[in-house]
Amino acid sequence: MLSIRDLHAQIGARKILKGVNLEVKPGEVHAIMGPNGSGKSTLASVLAGRAGYEVTKGTAHYLGDDLLALEPEERARRGVFLAFQYPVEIPGVNNAYLLKAALNAVRKQRGLQELDAFEFLALIKDKMKLMQMDESFLSRGVNEGFSGGEKKRNEILQMAVLEPKLALLDETDSGLDIDALRVVATGVNSLRSPQRAIVMVTHYQRLLDYIEPDFVHVLSDGRILRTGDKSLALELEKRGYDWVKQEASAA
Amino acid sequence: MASTPTDLDALVAQKYQHGFVTDVESDTLPPGLDEDVVRVISKIKREPQFMLDWRLRALRHWQTMANPDWAHLRIAPIDYQSISYYSAPRAKTDGPKSLDEVDPKLLATYEKLGVPLHERARLAGVAVDAVFDSVSVATTFKDKLAKAGVIFCSFSDAVQNHPELIEQYLGSVVPYADNYFATLNSAVFSDGSFVYVPRGVRCPMELSTYFRINAANTGQFERTLIIADEGSHVSYLEGCTAPMRDENQLHAAVVELVALKDANIKYSTVQNWYPGDENGVGGIYNFVTKRGECRGANSRISWTQVETGSAITWKYPSCVLTGDNSVGEFYSVALANHYQQADTGTKMIHIGRNTRSTIVSKGISAGRGQNTYRGLVKVLPSAEGARNFTQCDSLLMGDKCGAHTFPYMEIRNPSAVVEHEATTSKIADDQLFYCRSRGVSEEDAVNMIVNGFCKVVFKELPMEFAVEAQNLLAVSLEGSVG
């Protein structure tokens, strides 16, 4: 589904990704862990098409297409979803409006009929129940005045509505208390399916207690230094990241 | 990468969609302005003596005045002697008696503009008094309105048929000596609309006028007078477009509103005069004086404007709140894209007791556009218990445009409560990316964000025009992301 080869990226003159390789197949859940500044969020941003990053080398293919050549909206319509670390506020534009526009853009791409307001509301109400969100949220401005937890839940709600093939979760656990984390994790788990791949970027193993990954990768200084299963995350929790770096430089 | 920050600078220029010239034979006065020109205009219109006298007083006063320069605008000098002050489509007889007699080319023009002149108009419940250059060519629904006792006709017709109303109310809100452009208009205005709603009548439909400047090098000086008698209600909408030309054209209109006791006037404008091209060449100079007086107690005047066009917009729809408990409102969306300049706002003059005013101004600047809000809230000593709320928000797109706010307050009654809120924000790259990463195109994302910003003003427009205003804004902003 997603095939990243020797990906190099920089912001201005600062090199951040220095040769990332990653293969993701449908149905898999990957966790990318690593210390601050290792390039985790950059990787998610580059894959979603955020401006300001320059890819200097390497490729990323999604379902066989050159992902990096597509506009961000084109990636989204083809099923790539980025759950933001810091969801953006858009005053005056209500949540339901943006979400309906987004859903219809995606449906159009998939050759499905666009939904009218009634069909859309019927669809979204179930999903909101899952995310324990109040209906009043639909008429509020996009993320406007939302608490940190509400913003993150809103991201997962959008994901649940848009039903992406490849979901990139950028530090979705940051800033969440344990209850909110549980709600978010329930939402994500409900979206696990053999057709869908999930790539989570996170600092902490805590999230992985709730969303169990198939693979754990350690990203450090712009490279994936080590790949393992869930037990790698537990080891990192115990020992920190330094030993991974030392072993990598020794090898 | 597919997307870089320079995208935001690079996007330019959606072409002006109403830029066509209709080839109609017209009678146009040679350029220049003196007493003879004024006399000729008055004579063509077979005006009574009081009108000619009023025009001449205005002209003589105008000749003593100087072009004002206080606005935050850069204006190339205007040569008033090079403008033709009258242009009319050549009539076959004395003017069309029905739509069948109207020049088909003219009707096609309205068609392109989307003026609902035919059956659609009736279905939509809109009566249209179409002003083509200077003369009204067709007025619909006069009969239905007449049944309600509402007079809705061209200004010229009103001068002929209702001279007593004209004489009583003309210049009673905007005197002929008011300001440079209003005075010029008073001397040479050629036509416009007239509305009188009698006591206790709720006007049965939205009244609407589409103005259009067609002939090259003509200034359009229309004049609108709306009188709402005691306890009456009227909602009036004007829409404006003009063809694309390289030279600048002058539009100096005057609108006067009079609301008597318990009367209610809602005046909505969707202005889309040609703004000039993306290099700032051409475009309309829109120098307009609009003022309403809440003359009677408990009356209300509400201005709603969506200003997307014109090279330069210079207008301050204002309310003089004379009657006790009267209410003035001003809701505005002004857009300045490319090299457009807008200096707009309102004046709320509180005279009566417990008068209230609300000002909501939304300015959008894009490209190299300069957008200025200029507003005055004046509370006179007599205005016991006056209230004002002002909210001025500016939205910037890109880093070459400007937003300016000049709120003036003159409060001479200690019981007044005046509130002012102002914000300036930028359409952030983050907001755009957020929408795009959900599958929404960049253009749609900009429209979404801008419409969100303008929502409170659009809410004030009559339904069908709110949609038109949104579309207009979308067209005007297309390709100007930043």
HADDOCK unambig.tbl for C-alpha pairs under 7 A between the chains (distance, minus, plus):
assign (segid A and resid 48 and name CA) (segid B and resid 437 and name CA) 6.78 0.50 0.50
assign (segid A and resid 49 and name CA) (segid B and resid 2 and name CA) 6.89 0.50 0.50
assign (segid A and resid 49 and name CA) (segid B and resid 3 and name CA) 6.95 0.50 0.50
assign (segid A and resid 50 and name CA) (segid B and resid 433 and name CA) 6.55 0.50 0.50
assign (segid A and resid 51 and name CA) (segid B and resid 3 and name CA) 5.22 0.50 0.50
assign (segid A and resid 51 and name CA) (segid B and resid 4 and name CA) 4.78 0.50 0.50
assign (segid A and resid 51 and name CA) (segid B and resid 5 and name CA) 5.98 0.50 0.50
assign (segid A and resid 52 and name CA) (segid B and resid 4 and name CA) 5.66 0.50 0.50
assign (segid A and resid 52 and name CA) (segid B and resid 5 and name CA) 6.16 0.50 0.50
assign (segid A and resid 53 and name CA) (segid B and resid 1 and name CA) 7.00 0.50 0.50
assign (segid A and resid 54 and name CA) (segid B and resid 1 and name CA) 5.93 0.50 0.50
assign (segid A and resid 55 and name CA) (segid B and resid 1 and name CA) 6.13 0.50 0.50
assign (segid A and resid 68 and name CA) (segid B and resid 1 and name CA) 5.90 0.50 0.50
assign (segid A and resid 68 and name CA) (segid B and resid 2 and name CA) 6.38 0.50 0.50
assign (segid A and resid 69 and name CA) (segid B and resid 1 and name CA) 6.60 0.50 0.50
assign (segid A and resid 69 and name CA) (segid B and resid 2 and name CA) 5.36 0.50 0.50
assign (segid A and resid 70 and name CA) (segid B and resid 2 and name CA) 5.89 0.50 0.50
assign (segid A and resid 71 and name CA) (segid B and resid 2 and name CA) 5.43 0.50 0.50
assign (segid A and resid 71 and name CA) (segid B and resid 3 and name CA) 6.66 0.50 0.50
assign (segid A and resid 72 and name CA) (segid B and resid 436 and name CA) 5.75 0.50 0.50
assign (segid A and resid 72 and name CA) (segid B and resid 437 and name CA) 5.40 0.50 0.50
assign (segid A and resid 73 and name CA) (segid B and resid 436 and name CA) 4.50 0.50 0.50
assign (segid A and resid 73 and name CA) (segid B and resid 437 and name CA) 5.31 0.50 0.50
assign (segid A and resid 73 and name CA) (segid B and resid 438 and name CA) 6.46 0.50 0.50
assign (segid A and resid 73 and name CA) (segid B and resid 439 and name CA) 4.08 0.50 0.50
assign (segid A and resid 73 and name CA) (segid B and resid 440 and name CA) 5.77 0.50 0.50
assign (segid A and resid 73 and name CA) (segid B and resid 441 and name CA) 5.87 0.50 0.50
assign (segid A and resid 74 and name CA) (segid B and resid 439 and name CA) 6.44 0.50 0.50
assign (segid A and resid 76 and name CA) (segid B and resid 437 and name CA) 5.55 0.50 0.50
assign (segid A and resid 76 and name CA) (segid B and resid 438 and name CA) 5.63 0.50 0.50
assign (segid A and resid 76 and name CA) (segid B and resid 439 and name CA) 4.77 0.50 0.50
assign (segid A and resid 77 and name CA) (segid B and resid 439 and name CA) 5.11 0.50 0.50
assign (segid A and resid 82 and name CA) (segid B and resid 437 and name CA) 6.96 0.50 0.50
assign (segid A and resid 88 and name CA) (segid B and resid 430 and name CA) 6.73 0.50 0.50
assign (segid A and resid 88 and name CA) (segid B and resid 431 and name CA) 6.02 0.50 0.50
assign (segid A and resid 88 and name CA) (segid B and resid 434 and name CA) 6.69 0.50 0.50
assign (segid A and resid 90 and name CA) (segid B and resid 431 and name CA) 6.60 0.50 0.50
assign (segid A and resid 90 and name CA) (segid B and resid 449 and name CA) 6.87 0.50 0.50
assign (segid A and resid 91 and name CA) (segid B and resid 452 and name CA) 6.61 0.50 0.50
assign (segid A and resid 92 and name CA) (segid B and resid 452 and name CA) 4.02 0.50 0.50
assign (segid A and resid 92 and name CA) (segid B and resid 453 and name CA) 5.67 0.50 0.50
assign (segid A and resid 92 and name CA) (segid B and resid 455 and name CA) 6.92 0.50 0.50
assign (segid A and resid 93 and name CA) (segid B and resid 448 and name CA) 6.63 0.50 0.50
assign (segid A and resid 93 and name CA) (segid B and resid 449 and name CA) 6.35 0.50 0.50
assign (segid A and resid 93 and name CA) (segid B and resid 452 and name CA) 4.58 0.50 0.50
assign (segid A and resid 101 and name CA) (segid B and resid 440 and name CA) 6.74 0.50 0.50
assign (segid A and resid 102 and name CA) (segid B and resid 438 and name CA) 5.34 0.50 0.50
assign (segid A and resid 102 and name CA) (segid B and resid 439 and name CA) 5.30 0.50 0.50
assign (segid A and resid 102 and name CA) (segid B and resid 440 and name CA) 5.68 0.50 0.50
assign (segid A and resid 105 and name CA) (segid B and resid 439 and name CA) 5.78 0.50 0.50
assign (segid A and resid 105 and name CA) (segid B and resid 440 and name CA) 6.51 0.50 0.50
assign (segid A and resid 106 and name CA) (segid B and resid 439 and name CA) 6.39 0.50 0.50
